[in-house]
């Protein structure tokens, strides 16, 4: 019985390593031949679920996407991409439409619940990926540029998910963040081939794919910076997604000239499941590729505590307490005073206090000393910030 309970506890902690937790794993992908852009969609102009129309009960949020997952062959938008890697690491590009119910609660991703006898997604009640449209590279960037130009600040936001996250989970989280933050620019999801499998084997497979995706994310971010026309590009990564992001930014910084301006405005690293020692080596390049870097950390994040255990006790960059990383050029924010324990690893999107802080950072560009609820602390002469309890 003790062995069973230990595996059950491990499974729950592994679950909290996932960013969205929006639904069950999708069917295994079908074989996909060739490289380049997505194959022709099974339905003209993309795929849709059920042909629902907006009757005033929900709003639609457009999310652009880039992914190096393989297509599954499914006609369902929520199952269009599977767990496999695209042949040759080819990037697939396009747009998604996500329904957000009118009574959406800030920080929530409303999904069907068997406890409420809900067996099918309903756009009037749930966040649903209702349409997916694959686009060739030039068409994608033309549409992205048009969306950026319509925004007040000419901006884009790119979200990179963590462990145990399906393509749909990543898109829904991106839509929720954009909607809750009142972001009027172009929200973009980058989805690498997480197995979205709740097991130690799935965790280690995701670690391998997070490393494999680095050059593809590098290409994607470089293209966004060069072709979107955005004057402000925000980057938000969660959990294991911080590994490919920091590695890609290191590659981008290495190609930049000594006087080049940073390509990105804010780099936001939430609960980074990154070896702290490795992060110290990568951090020096973040200031070259982005104007501002913010690190959210917590001593109550049991998902990161579990990750630390399976990595030989080495601290993670998202830990706080005595091991909190306070570095010159990075704004570290400790969120231990908000509920980040156990199944709260996704506090960046689920907790209203942290969302409010993200609002001040991403939406208004405020420095930590001007954002509500943060108090300064110091470590070895460097200042960091702590959430004060309400």
Residue, then its C-alpha position, 0 to 999 in steps of 0.5 A: x500500500x505504501x508503494x501505491x500511495x507513493x506513486x499516487x503522490x508522484x502522479x499528482x505532483x507530475x500533474x502539477x508540472x503541466x501548464x494547463x491541465x485542460x483535458x485528457x491526452x489526445x489520440x496518438x498521431x498518424x504518420x505524416x510524410x514530408x517536410x515544410x508546411x502543414x498538409x492540406x487540411x481535411x476541410x477547406x479553410x481549416x477544421x471546425x468543431x460542430x459549426x457553432x455560432x456566436x449567439x452572444x454566449x461566448x466571445x472568440x479569441x484568435x491565437x496564432x500558433x507555431x509548432x513542431x508537432x506532427x499532425x495526427x490526421x484528425x478532423x477535430x481541431x482539438x486533436x489536430x496535432x498529436x504527440x509526435x515530432x514533425x519530420x525534420x523539425x518542420x514548423x507548422x503555422x496557423x491560427x486558432x479560434x478559441x471560445x471564451x464564455x461570457x461568464x468566464x472567471x479570471x484565471x480559469x480555463x473552463x472545461x467540461x467536468x464529469x462531476x457536472x455531468x458535462x461530457x461534451x465541450x459547450x462554447x457557451x460554458x467552456x473554453x473550446x478550440x473551435x477552429x484551426x486554420x493551417x497557413x503557409x509561412x508567408x500567409x501566416x506572417x502577413x496575417x500576423x503582421x496585420x493583427x499586430x498593426x491593429x493593436x494600440x502598441x503594435x505588440x505580440x505575446x508568445x507563450x511557451x508551455x511546459x511539461x504534460x501539455x497538449x497542443x490544445x492545452x497550450x492554445x487555451x492557456x494562451x487565449x486565457x492569458x491574452x483575454x485576462x490580461x486585456x492584451x490587444x496585440x497578437x497572442x501566439x502559442x508555441x507548442x513543442x511535442x510534449x507527450x502530455x503523459x502523466x508518468x515519469x517516462x513522459x517527463x523524461x521524454x518531454x525533457x528530450x523534446x524540450x532540448x530537440x525543439x530549441x533550433x525550431x523555437x530559435x527560428x520561430x522567434x527570429x521570424x516573429x521579430x523580423x516579420x511581425x512588425x511588432x514594436x513590442x514582443x513579450x515572451x512568457x514561458x512556463x515550467x520546462x518550457x523555460x529550457x528551450x526558451x532560454x537556450x533559444x535566446x542564448x543562440x539569438x544573442x550569440x548572433x547579435x552584434x555588440x551594438x544591436x538592440x534587444x529583439x524582445x521587450x519583456x521575457x517572463x520566466x514562470x516557475x522555471x524547471x531549469x537547473x539553477x546552475x545551468x540558468x546562471x550560465x544562460x542568464x547573462x545572455x538574456x539581457x542582450x536579447x530582451x530589455x527586461x527579464x522577470x523570474x517568478x519563483x516560489x518555495x511552496x511549489x511542490x512540482x519543482x520540489x519533485x523535479x529537484x528530487x529526481x535531478x539529484x537534489x540540484x536546485x531549480x531556477x524556480x525555487x525560492x527560499x535560501x536558493x532563490x536566484x537574485x541576479x543583476x539585470x533580472x527582476x526576481x519576484x518571490x510568490x511564496x505568499x500566494x497559493x503555489x503549493x501542490x497543484x498550484x504550479x500554474x500560479x502564473x495563469x491561475x492566481x489572480x494576484x500573479x495575473x494582476x502583477x503580470x498585467x502591470x508588467x506585460x500590459x503597462x510595462x511597470x517596474x517592480x517598485x511601481x507594481x501593487x503588492x510587491x515589497x523589496x528584499x535583498x540578497x548579497x546586496x541585490x534587490x528582489x521582490x516579494x508578494x505581500x499577503x492580501 
